[in-house]
Amino acid sequence: MTETVFTQARLPDGQLVDITVREGRIAAIETAGASPVAGGVDLGGALVVPGFVEGHIHLDTSFYGDAWVPHRPCTNGFDVQERVTFQAENMAKAAPMAERAANQLDLCIAKGSTSMRSHVMVDGSVGLASLETILAVREAYRDRIDIQLVAFPQSGILKSPGTPELLDAAIGLGADLVGGLDPGSFDRDVTAHLNVVFGTAEKHGVDIDIHLHDAGTLGAFTIEEICARTVALGMQGHVAVSHAYGLGDLPPDAARKIADLIALSGVAIMTNAPGTHNFPPVALLRHAGVTVFSGSDNIRDSWWPYGDGDMLRRAEIIGYRSGFYRDDELAAAFDVVTSAGAKALRLEGYGLAVGARADFVTLEAEHVPQAVVAVPPNRRVFKGGRLVAENGKVLR
Ligand SMILES: [Zn+2]
């Protein structure tokens, strides 16, 4: 039986403890020095937090580690269809996908992510080829990070012939969730689009994570439709809407009303608080009981050049853009990238508790609120109690 005791760990509540890890799980948490320890790992009073949850990323389309690709703006304002076209042109010239995905995974693991949800293109243009590649990469990284894969119809479902069948096949191949993309503005038929998404999920018993960039009332209408289907199928807790920009466009009364509906429906909302978009009101949603989680989304890809794979920095960005100043607000931003993310992804055994999986990160910070604003760089990342990254480098 493998057992390691991590001594002098400071928990988010300030307690100094020794953490015993057995077979990859936390077996005991005791006041530091309460029991004699021989040959433990001294964490030196560092703040210990659960591994970050990277809840939305695209492992197949990033150029991270490859040649720099200058951003091409849309010709007439943000246009998803035009961005998809640019992406196809860029991908044709990119380094092999497995290499780029591994670069991005190393980046995320080094920053402290121990669980991840990645969307992978599945549509008429790429078929199942991207998914096959990323499934192999996932296997190669299984000891360092847990990865959920979403079959993502980047070219639409109705507009890209054969996509409903491909989504079905993708789940059979190993994708964990079925995705969707702007049922209204992209496919121009909310009902038919959601019939495929929810039909595939129901057939295979898998969860759903839908990209929804649509603004204002179209976005809100689509969310209402998603909530209604979620409840009708008893899928509360199994459905997420990513981006949901439209929630950021609504007046407060309308936002509160739909927030109550989203909470009742158990639909999670993913936001990465992107620079130029209105984005969901994080505090209002959390207050209503909605699970809000986050992710890097795009890193060095055809959509934008930003991103460093650091979910702690993402918490800072969410807090900064949300106007969070108080300690409880900063802690809320941290919760979005940790516990709320684990809830949205339905991660088993998450957190710093006896019985939980020993996935944790050490931070040189006083406490969580300070970590969110300081984003300290020197971290140690443990997966199942094993050191997988230190000082920004993944260990091999
Ligand atoms: Zn995305």
Boltz pocket constraint, residues with backbone or C-beta under 6 A from the ligand:
constraints:
  - pocket:
      binder: B
      contacts: [[A, 56], [A, 57], [A, 58], [A, 119], [A, 211], [A, 242], [A, 297], [A, 298]]
      max_distance: 6.0
